[in-house]
Every structure is written in structure tokens, then in C-alpha cells.
Amino acid sequence: MNVLAMILAGGTGPGLHVLTATRAEPAVPFGGKYRIIDFALSNCVNSDIYNVGVLTQYMPRTLNDHIRAGKPWDLDRAEGGVRLLQPYQGSPDGKGAWQEGSADAVRFNLDVLRESNAEQVLILAGNHIYKMNYQPMVEHHRMRKADVTVAVRAVSPHQTYRFGMVTADANGRITRFEEKPRRTRSTLASMGIYVFEARVLGDWLEGPGRSQRQLGADTILSLIKRKRVYAYTFEGYWANVGTIPAYYEANMALLADIPALDLSDPRWVIHTRSEQRPPVFLASEACVVGNLLCDGARIQGRVLRSVIGPGVVVAEGAEVRDSIIMNDTRIGVGAVVDRAIVDKEAVIGEGAQVGFGDDNTRNGALPQVLNTGITLVGKRAQVPANAVLGRNVVIGHGVTADAFPAGDVPSGTSI
Amino acid sequence: MRVVAMIMAGGAGTRLTVLSDKRAKPSVPFAGKYRIIDFTLSNCVNSHIYDVAILTQYRPHSLNEHIGIGKPWDLDRVRGGVRLLQPYQARGSQDWYSGTADAVYQNLNYLFNREADLALILSGDHIYKMDYRPMIAYHEEKGADATVAVMNVPLEETDRFGIMTTNKAGRIVEFHEKPKTRDKGTLANMGVYLFSVEKLAERLREGRKRKPDLDFGKHVIPGMVPTDRVYAHPFDGYWVDAGTVDAYWRTSLELCDPDSTLNLWDPQWVIRTRSQERPPVKCSAQAQIAHSLVSNGCTIHGRVEHSVLSPGVYVSLGAVVRDSVIMNDTWVGPGAVVDRAIVDKEVVVGSGVQLGHGDDMTPNQQLSDRLNTGITVVGKGAHIPASICIGRNVLIDADVDEADFALFGDNVVPSGASVAPGPAEISEEVGA
């Protein structure tokens, strides 16, 4: 199958705030040992697509380091394989420059598409959590001799404002596309996953659509009337984790007894770059209930309903509840962490309380991002001993103990 | 100085009973996700020795699979890297390796082709963390022909080891293999040897004429002590030969203690292994896990106490795993109790099974010298039928089926018994 996949991984991911302060959204850790992009990459290789371009722009270093030559996905290949595509400087013929949107990013990399001789290009987002076989979608596309196929799934009416909403006729041909409507009769949301005829996409982006910025809102919308644009319905689990509540919810969903997204399916392995870490160590006084625990973690305290990343240390008498703790963070003796997302290599001091009390005041600086009671602690932040942090609090990355005020940190504040 | 390491991985490891029935001892799983040879291999690369040969003979498939091209150890290299050296046929000779030194003798050409100055001879079945670089420096400083790593052992255990007596300069003046008397000192041979290649080749050629089953500890080193410059290099770190069922069990469970002397978490000395792609450990709302080491891919619904679990183990609701070592992808059924057992890979422990039950400590009738401390051992791929009660010191062979337990009445396998697979024809006749 001659398909090139392009994963859009260049966005700034404003919805994840401190988690994307030091890295691109697709490189944010997920489910303990994974990173968000592992799902799209693993879907590609599990669908026998071994020719993958990853389009980067914002804070790409973590992503570069994670993907490198693509070994964990068997993408270190002589033919095809994975390529990291960076923005490049403009040339006299108008190509290159910083990219302003998904259509722009693809336009600047059309030469990669042409050189690959792919018939179809599969456009994927780097911030979705799902398991999807792309083969049936490409088959569907070919059977209908479509120019564009858009993957869609049913959503409930209260969610339509987050998606591009699609209306299709009885044959599945798309007749209408509305970008993030408050009210609509359509129930099918575009997942941001497209199959394009390579030639059609190239001709459009360099021809009539040369000033378009967004693939969904601009390109698909204008192609509906001019080309054969079809919908392909996907029915499995799919989550866009571009906001803090969605990211938190998708992580917590993994803790269900029978999770909607099964990570232990031997026929659909999610590959990642695993570090060399010893097994999880549980001390005799440890108590763990309803968690995901990653290799290299050392648990001496209590951990309830949480996702614990590799190398995390939960010291004696500490308690972690309903939280996501990323790699190598240390929860000090007697500290309590409740409904929080703590990024990598952070230190929660002895006896500190993170996510304390009933006051759910939304975050002053980010009322739209943080209003559900989740507290965020950035990478390498140091919460001093015995500090008390309320809900919807944000501790920026790298914040040291001396930046904290003397008293409690009330709900809704940022440091 | 070019150093080439040669790891001896050909022995049968019979004292580990069923654990090494289907695999060489160096590839027996250890500490959950590792295999025994990982410690020696990681020592090599952490000591910046990137030219490593592994000498195999007994059941090498699992080892070959594990080593592959050496990727996890960064040994997939253009220059150097890891090589697996199997026994081979040549014109006029077609010999198996008949001893450790004989194995090296048959691969002397490998050392010459690599233009090695020094040969570091290692054993693939020891668990230890050792930087070989100080030993190499010591060897050169002393102008030695051979250097033997030694460690102090308690005086009452000297009869288990090769014991060295040294002079003030560290030169070995006497060597006694497993001495019965307690007056030879306490410096024990760790099975880590460094040779100057020229001298090694010379001594192996001479020695082989006299003895075909040449062994380093028994023949080569004692033969060199009177004539050559043989030095002892003291080592005081962690070193264990987990060569018996009891030692393997104890060494494994010591890792569950927070002050275990084998630190697997040292970022300066990472133990590398071939990790399978597995999801994080999942513990359900009913799970109770304490005092244990649990690997990725495990799913825990029941209770796990003081145990080491390899990747992919499933402990069902109401099951209890206590004081045990459970290897990859074994399934422990609902309500089953596993106590003081070593359970190999892909075993099915049926629901309600009592594995390791009661106070009867009768040693195993067939292997009373190897299974006598109350540990029950289950071989790879065995299926234990539901609700059966199995005593202590029981040996269950690899691949036994539910039907093989029919010999035991009342659903009870008494302490000290062994369960072996029945001949396939008979079970077919019974079925007919």
C-alpha cells in the first residue's frame, strides 16, 4: 500500500498549559510510560504504514529525542521509515518560512510527499489517543474513488462546539461542513484524520488554496463543492486530549477494570521508547489500589486511583489520590497529592498538600483551562515542605521553593 | 590495550532443576524483567568493554533470542559488538566444548582476529555489579600474566569456592579448589579472569594436550600459579552465584527489601535488558500489593506479598501470592494460593489451587539434594488443574497437563512428590 502518513506535531498546545511549556503537545507523557504521539505512530505501523513524516515546529526537542531514528516502532528502515520534518527558511520561490496552521505545514512539505511517490497521504493529528486501523479507511477511500476521505465519529450535541461537524448523504459523500458550531443538526464530528489523493492535495494547496491555513476549516470546506469528499465512520475509542480536563479524563479512563482503550492487547501493541528501568518496587508498608504503575517506580506510601510514571518515588506516609504523576517525580514523606497533574522531575516537599480543600475557585489567569479542580505542577518544580496548595493552582515549570509565599497558596492562583 | 570479553554461557545448570530444563542458566529470568546474563553483559558495557563474545552450547535458543544483535546493550556495533560463538565442526575435529577453558581454546582464533591484548573471561551465571576497569589497570600495573578477581567469604563457606593464598604484593602463591581444611584464607575465586592473550594461548595449547576437558578454575589457574605471574584482584561489591533453587529464591526475594544490597536503581550503573513492549502494572481496586517487585504488563486483582513478579503475570481476584517468584505471563486463577514457590513462564495455576501448602517439609524424593527447603518449583507452560492442593518441595515439570495430575488421588499432591508429563499415547488410549 503506497501511503505516506503525515503527523501534525507542530502546534503549541495551549490547552495543556504547563505540560506544553517545555515540549510539543504530542510529546506530553500519557498513561505513565507513553507519550501522546505513540498512539498515532503505533497505529501507523500496526496498519502496515511504514512511511511516516512527523511535522514539527513548536518545542520539538523532546519529540526529536523520543522518536530519533524510530527504532521502537520499527521505523528505522532503509526504505520509508520515520522522518522528522522541521520548518525551514523561505526561498525565493515562496516556499518555506514559519508555518501558520495545518494546511500551511503540509504545503511546505509537499516535496516530501511527491518524492515518496505515495498515491494517498494520510493526515493525522499528534494529540489524539485512540487505536485505529487505517487500512479499512484507505480501502473505503479507494473503493469510492474519493479525492478526500474524512474520518468521523458520532458525538453528543453538547460537544459539537469543539469539532468540525460533518453532514453526509446516503452514499457517505459529505455535503456540509460546519466549523465548531454551537447548534447543528449534524451528529458526525471530524476527527482531524484525512486521506487525500496526493495529487489532489498538492494541486490544491499550491493552486486555488495557496493562501489557506487550516486543513479542516479552510481546505475541506472549500473542497466539498469541488471534489469527491467522503466520510468514513470510526466507532472505537478516540479522545482528543488537547485540554487539561480531557487529558486528565483520558488518563483516568485507563484505570477502569475493563478500559475503553486496552493497552495490553497483544495484537495492537502501543510501542514507545522504553527506558531501562527495574520493576516497580513496593515496600511492605505500601498500599496501592486501582492504579497504573510504571517500571522504576518505588512506592512506600499510599497510591489510590492514579497513574504513576517511571521512576516516581512515593515516600513513607505520603498519599497520592486521583492524580497523574510523571517520570522521576518525588513525593516527600507525609505529603498528600489529590487531583493533580505533576510533571516530570518535580519534588513535592515533606508534608506538603497539593490539591487541598473544598474551595474550587477557578484559576485567575486561565479560567477557561483550569476550572475543574485539577492542580498543575510543572516540570522540575519544587514545592516546599509543608506548603499547602489549593485547587486549580498552577505551579510553573522550574519554580523553586523560594518563589512560594510564606502562607498557603489559595485555590485558583498561579506561581 | 584491546580487551575482549568472553562470557561462558554453555553450562547446563542442573541444580536449578526445571528452571534450566528448557534454557541455559544465563538466560533464566531474574528480578522480574532481567535474565541472569544481563548483569554480566551490563557490567561489560558499563566498563566500556564493547567487544563481547558469548560462548553457548546447552539449549541456546532462549539466549540467542534474548541477545539478538545486542541492541539493548548498545552492542549492535560495526566495530566490536556482541558475537554468539557456538560449538562448530572443523576438518579433523568435531568436539563439543568439554570445559570452560576448552571452549576458549576452540575460539582462540576469535581472540587473535580481534587483535585482543587481554582476554576477560567471565561467567554468564553470576549476579553482580563490577567495574572491570580497575582490574584491568591492576593487571597492567603488576605486569601480570593472569589476574583473578577474588572476594572475601566467611571462613565456614570456604569449602564451596576455589580459595587463593596471596603474598604481600597480591601475587597468588597457592590455589586450592574447594579445600576441606579451613586454613587457606578466605579469598574466593569469583570466576572472573583476565589473561594476557599470548600467555593464555600458550597455556591452553599445552594444557589441552594433557587434559581434553580443560577448566579454568580446576586446571588452568592452578597450573599457572607456580610458573606465571598470577595476581589476585580484591572485589568487595555485590556478587552472588544463584546456582541452586534455594539460592535463587533467596537472592530474588532479597530484592524486595528496601535496603537490598543489589541496587537496581543506580543511574550510574544501569542494568540493561531486552524489554518487551508492555503496558504499566495495573492494580485494580481490590488489589493489595506490598513488599514486592512487580514488572510492567502485570495485572493484579488479588494479594501479592513479598514476591517478585515478571512481566505479564495475572493475579486474579481472591488469589494470594506470597514469598514466591512468578515468571512472565503466568496466570494465577481466582482464589488460588501460591506460597513459597518458583513458577516459571506461561504456567496456568487453576482456580482454587493451593500451591505450596501445609507444614510437611519432606524433601523431594527424586532430588532430595536440590529441593529440600520447602520451595515448590513449577516448570514452564505447566497447567495445574483447578482446586488441587500441592505440598512443599514438589517439582512440577514443564508442559505437564491437567491429566498428568490424575495419578494423585483426592486432588492432593503430597510434599516431596514430582509431577512429570505422561506419555502422550497412554492419555490418548484413556481418552478412547
Interface residues (C-beta under 8 A of the other chain):
Chain A: G31 G32 K33 K71 P72 L255 D257 L263 S264 V269 I270 H271 T272 S274 Q276 P278 P279 V280 F281 L282 A283 S284 E285 A286 C287 V288 V289 G290 N291 L292 L293 C294 D295 G296 R298 Q300 V307 I308
Chain B: A31 G32 K33 K71 P72 C256 P258 L264 W265 V270 I271 R272 T273 S275 E277 R278 P279 P280 V281 K282 C283 S284 A285 Q286 A287 Q288 I289 A290 H291 S292 L293 V294 S295 N296 G297 T299 H306 V308 L309
